[in-house]
Amino acid sequence: MEFITPILIVGVIGLLAGVILAVASIVMAVPKDEKAEALEEVLPGANCGACGYSGCPGYATAMSKGEAQPGLCSPGGPAVAQKCAEILGAGDVEMEIKAALVRCMGSYDNTTDKMVYDGMEGCNAAMLLAGGSSSCLAGCMGLGDCVRACEYGAVEVCNGVARIDPALCKACGKCVSACPKGLITLTPVKKQAVVRCHNCDKGKAVMDVCKVGCISCTKCVKTCPEGAIAMVDGCAAVDPHKCTGCGQCAEACPRHVITMMEA
């Protein structure tokens, strides 16, 4: 008997604890959002944050609550946007297709390195040494942080400068975050002019380090019939929503740093 009593006491305590936990799990259970779960299953699961939310679960929850619209998932593209719209009963959705763009043409043909960098492989590491290896402080160093960040094989380094294939790019924005110089931006995929330079120095300083960098001559600004180009901190910038892709600015640019992007 002296063994049975403790066993019974422990058993009763365990039974009571189990009943309490079962009741608590029912009372305190968080209701499932079936719509959010369905939306999350449709999303690609990249968790890149390009939509502006904390990954796919956060975006799915926001859509379910009516706080976000379908069509913000760049990696998913129009197909995912349409599926999300169907789940939400929102009808057809128009989505602006974007791709990453490297605002630099500083290849080995156009600029030089100011030193031989022999350190840890990577742009962020090289930046710790006198602002990087390129003679242009705003230029691409070609050490591949953006290449390693891209999960879609859309980025490669060619002749010392990063280049992005719009056909492969999903506009997830990971290469944008990886670039320590802020050279990569997301832009709509359409027929438009793009300025492939990010150097905001004055003309002579730019010419001393690069054959094609923007020298703030403003010829493109004066040429554009749509008023789509403005000087931002001394460097030309094109508003993609105003640009009609006429190409006049590209023809007028004496440095040939403005190129045309096709849809």
N, C-alpha and C positions, 0 to 999 in steps of 0.2 A: 504493500500500500504506500510505503514511503516513496516509492518511485512513480506510482501512478498519479498521485496528487499533483506534483510539479508538472507532469506531462499534460494533464488535463488543463491546468492553469495556463500553460504556454499555448495550448491548442485553442482555448477560449479567447485569449488575447489576440492570437493570430487571426481567428475568425472575425472578431470585432474590428480589427484593423483592416481586414479585407473588405468588410461591409462598408466601413467608413470611406475607404479609398474608392470603392465602386460608386457610392453615392456622390462623393465629391467630384469624380470624373464626369458624372452626368450633370450635376448642378453647375460646375465650373467649365464645362466644355465650350470651346469656341465654335460657333456655327461655321460650317464649311461654306465657302463661297464657290458654288459649282461653276458659275460663269467665269470667275477668275481662274479656276483650275482648267477649264476648257480653253481659255485664252492662252494660258501658259503652255499647254500642250502644243498649240499651234506655233508659238514663237520658237525661233531656232535654238535658243539656249546658249547663245554666245555670251550673254551677260557682259556686254561691252560698255553699256551705259550711253550709247549713242542717242538713245531715245530721251535721255535726260533723267532717267530714273535708275534706281539701284538694281540694275539687272532685269532679267525677264520677269521674275516674280513680282517685283515692284511695279513694272509697267503694266502687267496683267491686272494687278489689283487696282491700279489707277484707272484703267479702262473700264473695269467692272463697276467702279464707283462713279463713273462719268466725269472723272477728273482729267482724263487724257483721251485723245482721239486716236483711232487706228491710223496707221500710215507713218508712225514715227520710227519704226524699226527698219533701219537701213539694210542690215544684213539679210533680213527676211524679204525685202523688196515688195513689189506690188502684189504678188501672190499671197504672201502672209497678211498684208494689209487688207486684202479683200476677204480672206477667211475670218479675220478678226471682226470686220464690219458685218459679216453675215451672222456671227455669234451675237453681236450687239444689236443686230437688227437695224443697222445704220445705212444700208443700201450701198451703192457704189462709192468708192473712195479714190480720190486722185492723190498720187504720191509723187513728190519731186525726187527723181533719181540723182544721187550725188556720188562723187568720187573724190579721193584725196588728190591734192595737187602740190608738187614741190615747187616752191617759189625761189628757184635758184637754177642758173645755167652755168654755174662755176665748175665746168669740167676741166680736165688738165689742159685742154686746148685754149681755155679762156682765162684761167687763173693759175696760181702756183701755191705750193705750201711754203709757209715761212720757216718751217723746221721739219726735221725728220722725226716723226713721232714713233717712239719705240716703247710703248707702255701697254697697259691693259686695253684689250680690244674693245672699242666702243666709243661713241660720241660723247656720252656723259662723262666718261673717264677722261677723255682728251680735253674736255672743256675746263678741267681743273688746272690745266697747264697753260697759262697765258691766254685763256679764252679759246683754245683749240689750235689745231695745226694749220688751218687754212689762212692764207694771207688776208682774205676777206673775213673780218670778224663776224659778218652776218651770213657767210656762205656755208654750204654743205661741206662736211668733212669726209663724207663717203665711208664712214666706219661701220655703218650697217645696223644701228640700233633700230631703225624703222623696219629693216628687212626682218630682223629677228622678232619684232613685235607683230608682224602681219601673219595671220593664220591662213591666208588665202593665196599666198605666193604672188601677190600683186606688186611687190616692191623688189627692185633690184638696183644694185649700184653699177653704173656704167661709166667708165672713164673718169671715175672719181666723184661722181655726183649721183644721188638717188633719183630713180625714175619710177613712176607708178603707171601700171597698165589699167586704164579705166574699165576695161572689159572684165578684169578679174577683181577689181576693188569692190568691196561691199560697204564702204563708208562707215566702218565700225568705229573709226577714230583712234584706234590703238597706236597707229604710226604717228598721229598728231601729238598724242601724249608722250611718245617716246623721243621725239626730236627736241633736244635741249635748246635749240636756237629758234624754235617756233616757226620753222620754214614751211611746214606742211599745214594746209587748210583743206576743208571740205568745200567743194563747189558743185553747183548743178551740172549735170552732164547734158550739155546742149551746145549748139553752135554759138560760140562766144569768143571774145578776146580775153586772154589771161596774161597777167604780168608775172613773169618768172624771175622776180628779183625781190629781195626783202631788205636790201641795203638802204638805210636812210641817211647816209653820209652825203656831203656836198659833192658836186660833180667831179672835181679834181681828185678828191680822196678816193672816189669810186674808180676812176680811170686808172689810178695808180695800182690798183689791186685786181681789176677785172676788165676784160675787153668788152663785156656785154652788159655790165650792171647799169641800172637806171641812174641817170645823171640829173634828174629833175629838170629837164629842159622844157617840160609842159607842152611839147608839140602834140602829144596824144590827146591832152585835155582840150586843146584848141581845135583839133581835127574832128573829134567825135561829134556827130550831128545829134546824138541822143542825150548828151550830157551825162554819159555813163561813167566817165573817168574823172577822178579827182586826185589831188596830191595829198597823201596821208603821211604826215611826219617826213616829208621830203621824198617819198617814193610813190610812183603812180599806182593806183588801185582801181579796178574795174568793178562796177556794180553789175553782177550777172543778171539781175532782174530788169535792168534798163538796156543792157547790151543786146543789139539785134544781130551781131555777127557780121557786120558789113566789111570789116577788115581794114578800114581806113586808118585806124590807129596803128595797126601793125605795119602798114606801108610807110607811115610817117615817122615811126620810131627810128632814130639814127643808130641806135645800139642794137636793134633787132631783138630786144628783150621781151617784146610783146608777140605772142604767138596765138594761133587760132586753135581752139578746141572744137572738135566735131561731135555731134550727137551720137 
